[in-house]
């Protein structure tokens, strides 16, 4: 079974940084484009960023561009999201998600259904 476990969330002050990790198992991680999604209270899921299978192609939502960096370590089956200059509006549960097919490159805005347990990020003073 596919398992995706996000970690690294927490409470941080505005302007601070966090690094999220997502441990993947149950599929050939190195073959799939991966993505980060987030869901704020009372809102639907929103796309944050995506990275292709080999890590050469990335894309970001306009709201996080220049502040967040997505990366992956295929040897360790792990996806990362470095979040800098955090803002209160970044507060949400963050999820990693797996693309539905291994022949897809980065598709901005795609919200895959295969998601793991999220990690809470709260930005507040």
C-alpha positions as CSV (number, residue, x, y, z in Angstrom):
1,X,0.0,0.0,0.0
2,X,1.1,3.5,-0.7
3,X,2.1,5.4,2.4
4,X,3.0,9.1,2.6
5,X,3.9,10.5,6.0
6,X,4.5,14.2,6.3
7,X,6.4,15.7,9.3
8,X,8.2,18.8,10.3
9,X,5.3,21.1,11.0
10,X,4.9,23.3,14.0
11,X,4.3,26.8,15.4
12,X,6.6,29.5,14.0
13,X,6.6,33.2,14.1
14,X,6.0,35.3,10.9
15,X,9.2,35.5,9.0
16,X,10.4,32.2,10.3
17,X,11.3,29.0,8.5
18,X,10.3,25.3,8.6
19,X,11.4,22.3,6.6
20,X,8.8,19.7,5.9
21,X,9.6,16.1,5.0
22,X,7.5,13.4,3.5
23,X,8.5,9.7,3.8
24,X,7.2,7.6,1.0
25,X,6.8,3.9,0.7
26,X,4.7,1.2,-1.1
27,X,5.6,2.4,-4.6
28,X,8.7,3.3,-6.7
29,X,9.1,6.8,-5.4
30,X,11.8,7.7,-8.0
31,X,9.4,7.3,-10.9
32,X,6.7,9.7,-9.8
33,X,6.2,13.4,-9.9
34,X,5.4,14.5,-6.3
35,X,3.5,17.5,-5.0
36,X,2.8,19.4,-1.8
37,X,-0.8,20.5,-1.1
38,X,-2.2,22.5,1.9
39,X,-5.5,23.0,3.4
40,X,-6.4,25.9,5.7
41,X,-9.4,25.7,8.1
42,X,-12.7,26.0,6.3
43,X,-11.1,25.9,2.8
44,X,-10.5,23.2,0.2
45,X,-7.1,21.8,-0.6
46,X,-4.7,24.1,-2.4
47,X,-1.7,23.3,-4.6
48,X,1.6,24.5,-3.3
49,X,4.4,23.0,-5.4
50,X,5.5,20.0,-7.5
51,X,8.7,18.3,-8.6
52,X,9.3,15.8,-11.3
53,X,10.6,12.3,-10.7
54,X,14.3,13.3,-11.1
55,X,14.1,16.7,-9.5
56,X,15.0,18.8,-12.5
57,X,11.6,20.4,-13.0
58,X,9.7,22.3,-10.3
59,X,6.9,24.7,-10.1
60,X,5.2,26.8,-7.4
61,X,2.0,28.5,-6.6
62,X,2.4,32.3,-7.0
63,X,1.6,32.7,-3.3
64,X,4.8,30.8,-2.3
65,X,7.1,31.5,-5.2
66,X,10.5,32.8,-4.0
67,X,9.8,31.7,-0.4
68,X,9.4,27.9,-0.6
69,X,11.7,25.3,-2.2
70,X,10.7,21.8,-3.1
71,X,13.3,19.0,-3.4
72,X,13.6,15.3,-3.1
73,X,16.0,12.5,-2.2
74,X,15.2,9.5,-4.3
75,X,17.8,7.4,-2.5
76,X,15.9,7.9,0.7
77,X,12.3,8.0,-0.8
78,X,11.8,11.4,0.8
79,X,10.2,14.6,-0.4
80,X,11.0,18.0,1.2
81,X,9.6,21.5,1.4
82,X,11.8,24.3,2.7
83,X,9.6,27.2,3.8
84,X,11.1,30.5,4.5
85,X,9.7,34.0,5.2
86,X,6.5,32.4,6.5
87,X,3.3,34.4,6.7
88,X,0.2,33.9,8.8
89,X,-1.7,33.0,5.6
90,X,0.6,30.0,5.2
91,X,-1.1,28.4,8.2
92,X,-2.6,25.1,7.1
93,X,-2.2,21.4,7.2
94,X,0.4,20.4,4.6
95,X,0.2,17.1,2.7
96,X,2.4,15.4,0.2
97,X,0.8,13.7,-2.7
98,X,1.7,11.2,-5.4
99,X,0.8,11.8,-9.1
100,X,-1.5,9.1,-10.4
101,X,0.8,7.9,-13.2
102,X,4.5,7.7,-13.6
103,X,4.6,9.2,-17.0
104,X,3.4,12.7,-15.9
105,X,5.6,15.6,-15.5
106,X,4.9,18.7,-13.4
107,X,1.3,19.9,-13.9
108,X,0.7,23.1,-12.0
109,X,-2.4,23.0,-9.9
110,X,-2.9,19.2,-10.0
111,X,-4.4,17.9,-6.8
112,X,-3.8,14.2,-6.7
113,X,-6.1,12.0,-4.6
114,X,-3.3,9.8,-3.2
115,X,-2.2,11.9,-0.2
116,X,-0.7,11.0,3.1
117,X,-1.3,12.2,6.6
118,X,-0.6,15.9,6.9
119,X,1.5,18.0,9.2
120,X,0.1,21.2,10.8
121,X,1.9,24.5,10.1
122,X,0.9,27.4,12.2
123,X,2.4,30.9,11.6
124,X,1.5,33.2,14.4
125,X,3.1,35.7,16.8
